[in-house]
Amino acid sequence: MDFALDQDLVDYLAELDAFIEDKIKPLQAQDDNERFFDHRREHARTDWDNNGLPRPEWEELLGKARKLADDAGHYRFAWPKEMGGKEGSQLAMAVIREHLAAKGLGLFNDLQNEHSIVGNNPFVLMFKEFATPEQVARDGEKLLSGALRAAFGLTEPNHGSDATFMETTGVREDKDGKPGWRIKGEKMWTTGMHVVSHVMVFARTSGKDGDALGITCFIVPRELIKIEEWLWTFNMPTDHPRISFDCWIPEDSYWGLVDRGLGLGQSFVHQNRIRQAASSLGAAVYCIEESVKYARMRKPFGKALSDNQAIQFPLVELHAQCEMLRLLIRQTAWQMDKMDHKTIEREISDKVSICNYWGNRLCCEAADRAMQVHGGMGYSRHKAFEHIYRHHRRYRITEGSEEIQQRKVGAFLFGYLGPRRQEFKALEAEWAEGRAAGKNDRELDM
């Protein structure tokens, strides 16, 4: 078993580093763009008088960086070749996202809004996997060019992790002699509504609450959707509104197949979860490394902070967890590359969940410890730790809360889902047969 990274990937990381030095850092240094990354960052990014939305000049700067990255062939790294990409693997993306996050804050990679010179756009692979040939012909080019930018509308005011209990409905309805759908409901945390052209609205089209089947992914134009309120968060700026809609759309306004749209959502979160785990790992590594350097250099009472085991041991624990998590993330990403999206859900979605909830929690713990090691300066906004904490704290809730992901792991561990189902069915049958023969639990367990 070889744990070494392919030389091509190692070389590509060096290429990205050189690109950052040559193109991205000079752009960050222009026109006081440093204000978006230093102690002024939250105010510089947030338009407090416009619902707390991102300031246009902030998003314009991100757009310039993405353009530089796209022109250099980096931004679409994970996209299929027919869509202008390099078909970068899940493993490569995990390694790259850890590598970039471990550098700290910068225009090359800003996780507050999923900006990166190597784009994390799970919509593209999701679309390629699930869209019909007709849908690819209709929407593929618009998706690539940016003419179609879709927000993800799954969570509802009364339903978050229990997505199969959604109240949003899609009902067939003719209008002016044309077949179509009446889409009615509300969604929450529909990120990016101020810039998108459409929303992926997941709606129940058949079945009953709790059924995985009977959910369809509709593509609803932005102009048919009402923003009820912008939801301010722990980490500003905000672009997460509560929205509502009661509109008619044409018959073919969906992706994938009618009644089988939940698979698109699962594909999206699996890709996002493993990549978020890698990013959280990288951010945790940054916090630990900065703390180690500071502890070696800071000398209160005439000796280095790092001489104290009270400083060493908490950082040792975090470092050990990073080393173990890195192996699991890379193994899981490697396994994901060997199977299609549907198989991932059946076979290893528990591993994806372990990586994600452990990584997100670890990052928050590392940021908190870094604040403690750095003392008052660590608590200030002159260091990146408070920003990292506030941003990554959200990941312990979004894309499936820790508890929901632990529930998934538990279901696999105890054989309610996943590969062990047959094993436990056989065991239950064996125990039932033994009890019928008069054996007690101790005898059956031997």
Residue pairs with C-beta under 8 A, 6 or more apart in sequence:
3 327
3 330
5 95
9 92
9 95
12 92
12 96
13 95
13 96
13 99
16 74
16 96
16 99
16 100
16 117
16 118
19 69
19 72
19 74
19 117
20 103
20 106
20 108
20 117
23 68
23 72
24 65
24 68
24 69
24 106
24 107
24 108
24 117
25 106
25 107
25 108
27 33
27 61
27 64
27 65
27 68
27 107
28 34
28 37
28 106
28 107
33 61
33 107
35 41
35 44
36 44
36 45
36 58
36 61
36 107
37 105
37 106
37 107
37 110
38 382
39 380
39 381
39 382
41 105
41 381
41 387
42 236
42 237
42 381
42 387
44 55
44 58
45 54
45 55
45 58
45 112
45 236
45 237
46 52
46 53
46 54
46 55
46 236
46 237
46 238
47 53
47 54
47 55
47 56
47 237
51 230
51 238
52 230
52 232
52 236
52 237
52 238
53 194
53 230
53 237
53 238
53 239
54 113
54 194
54 237
54 239
55 237
58 237
59 195
61 107
62 107
62 110
62 113
62 115
65 107
65 108
65 115
65 117
66 75
66 115
66 117
66 119
68 117
69 75
69 117
69 118
69 119
70 76
73 86
74 117
74 118
75 117
75 118
75 119
76 83
76 84
76 85
76 86
76 119
77 85
77 86
77 88
77 92
77 93
77 96
77 118
77 119
78 85
78 86
78 87
78 88
78 92
78 93
78 118
78 119
78 120
78 121
78 124
78 125
79 85
79 86
79 87
79 88
79 119
79 121
79 124
79 125
80 87
80 124
80 125
80 128
81 87
83 124
83 128
83 140
83 144
84 144
85 124
88 96
88 118
89 333
89 337
90 271
90 274
90 333
90 334
90 336
90 337
91 330
91 333
91 334
91 336
91 337
93 118
93 120
93 275
93 278
93 333
94 274
94 275
94 277
94 278
94 329
94 330
94 333
95 278
95 330
96 118
97 109
97 116
97 118
97 120
97 275
97 278
97 279
97 282
98 278
98 279
98 281
98 282
98 285
98 326
98 329
99 282
100 108
100 109
100 116
100 117
100 118
100 279
100 282
101 109
101 111
101 278
101 279
101 280
101 281
101 282
101 283
101 285
101 286
102 282
102 283
102 285
102 286
102 289
103 109
103 282
103 286
104 286
104 290
104 384
105 384
105 387
105 388
108 116
108 117
109 115
109 116
109 117
110 116
111 279
111 283
111 391
111 392
112 235
112 387
112 391
113 239
114 120
120 272
120 275
122 267
122 268
122 271
122 272
122 275
123 143
123 150
123 268
124 143
124 144
125 267
125 271
126 264
126 267
126 268
126 271
126 341
127 135
127 136
127 139
127 140
127 143
127 255
128 136
129 267
129 340
129 341
130 255
130 256
130 263
130 264
130 267
130 341
131 139
131 140
131 255
131 256
132 256
132 257
134 252
135 252
135 255
135 256
138 252
139 148
139 219
139 255
141 147
142 148
143 150
147 197
148 197
148 198
149 192
149 195
149 196
149 197
149 198
150 196
150 197
150 198
150 199
150 200
150 219
151 190
151 191
151 192
151 193
151 196
151 198
151 199
151 200
152 190
152 191
152 199
152 200
152 268
153 187
153 190
153 199
153 200
153 201
153 202
153 220
153 243
154 163
154 166
154 187
154 200
154 202
154 265
155 163
155 187
155 188
155 189
155 190
156 166
156 167
156 168
156 185
156 186
156 187
156 188
157 186
157 188
157 242
158 167
159 165
159 166
159 167
160 188
160 401
161 400
161 401
161 404
163 202
163 215
163 262
163 265
164 209
164 210
164 211
164 212
164 215
164 262
165 209
165 210
166 185
166 202
166 203
166 204
166 215
167 185
167 186
167 204
168 183
168 184
168 185
168 186
168 187
168 201
168 202
168 203
168 204
169 182
169 183
169 184
169 185
169 203
169 204
169 205
170 181
170 182
170 183
170 203
170 204
170 205
170 216
170 218
171 181
171 182
171 184
171 205
172 179
172 180
172 181
172 182
173 180
173 181
173 182
173 248
174 180
175 248
178 250
178 251
179 250
179 251
180 248
180 249
180 250
180 251
180 253
181 205
181 218
181 248
181 249
181 250
181 251
181 253
182 246
182 247
182 248
183 201
183 203
183 218
183 220
183 245
183 246
183 247
183 248
183 249
184 245
184 246
184 247
185 201
185 203
185 244
185 245
186 228
186 242
186 243
186 244
186 245
187 199
187 201
187 242
187 243
188 231
188 240
188 242
189 231
189 240
189 242
189 398
190 199
190 240
190 241
190 242
190 243
191 239
191 240
192 239
193 199
193 222
193 225
193 227
193 239
193 241
193 243
194 239
195 239
196 222
197 221
197 222
198 219
198 220
198 221
198 222
199 219
199 220
199 222
199 225
199 243
200 217
200 218
200 219
200 255
200 264
201 217
201 218
201 219
201 220
201 245
202 215
202 216
202 217
202 218
202 261
202 262
202 265
203 215
203 216
203 218
204 214
204 215
204 216
205 214
205 215
205 216
205 258
205 259
206 213
206 214
206 259
207 213
207 214
207 215
207 259
208 214
212 262
213 259
213 260
213 262
214 259
215 259
215 260
215 261
215 262
216 254
216 256
216 257
216 258
216 259
216 260
216 261
217 254
217 255
217 256
217 261
217 264
217 265
218 249
218 253
218 254
218 261
219 253
219 254
219 255
220 245
220 247
220 249
220 253
221 249
224 245
224 247
224 249
225 243
225 244
225 245
225 247
226 243
226 244
226 245
227 241
227 242
227 243
228 241
228 242
228 243
228 244
229 241
229 242
230 238
230 239
230 240
230 241
231 238
231 240
231 241
231 242
232 238
233 240
233 394
234 390
234 393
234 394
235 387
235 390
235 391
235 393
235 394
254 261
255 261
255 264
256 263
256 264
263 341
263 342
263 345
266 341
266 345
266 349
267 341
269 399
269 400
270 336
270 341
270 344
270 345
270 349
270 352
272 399
273 352
273 353
273 355
273 356
273 399
273 400
273 405
274 329
274 332
274 333
274 336
274 352
274 355
274 356
276 356
276 359
276 360
276 395
276 399
277 325
277 329
277 352
277 355
277 356
277 358
277 359
277 360
278 329
278 333
278 359
280 359
280 360
280 362
280 363
280 392
280 395
281 322
281 325
281 326
281 329
281 359
281 362
281 363
283 363
283 366
283 367
283 388
283 392
284 318
284 322
284 359
284 362
284 363
284 365
284 366
284 367
285 322
285 366
286 384
286 388
287 363
287 366
287 367
287 369
287 370
287 385
287 388
288 315
288 318
288 319
288 322
288 366
288 369
288 370
290 370
290 374
290 383
290 385
291 315
291 369
291 370
291 373
291 374
292 306
292 315
294 305
294 373
294 374
295 304
295 305
295 306
295 311
295 312
295 315
295 373
296 304
296 305
296 306
297 304
298 304
298 305
299 305
305 311
305 373
306 312
311 373
314 369
315 369
315 373
318 362
318 365
318 366
318 369
321 358
321 362
322 362
322 366
325 355
325 358
325 359
325 362
328 351
328 354
328 355
328 358
329 355
329 359
331 351
332 348
332 351
332 352
332 354
332 355
335 347
335 348
335 351
336 344
336 348
336 352
339 347
339 348
344 352
346 418
346 419
347 418
347 419
349 408
349 412
349 418
350 408
350 409
350 411
350 412
350 413
350 418
353 400
353 405
353 406
353 408
353 409
354 405
354 409
356 395
356 399
356 400
356 405
357 396
357 402
357 405
357 406
360 392
360 395
360 396
360 402
361 396
361 402
363 388
363 392
363 395
364 389
364 392
364 393
364 396
367 385
367 386
367 388
367 389
367 392
368 385
368 389
370 378
370 383
370 385
371 378
371 379
371 383
371 385
371 386
371 389
372 378
374 383
374 385
377 383
378 385
379 386
380 386
381 387
396 402
400 408
408 417
410 416
411 417
411 418
412 418
412 419
412 420
413 420
414 420
414 424
415 421
415 423
415 424
415 425
430 444
431 444
434 443
434 444
435 444
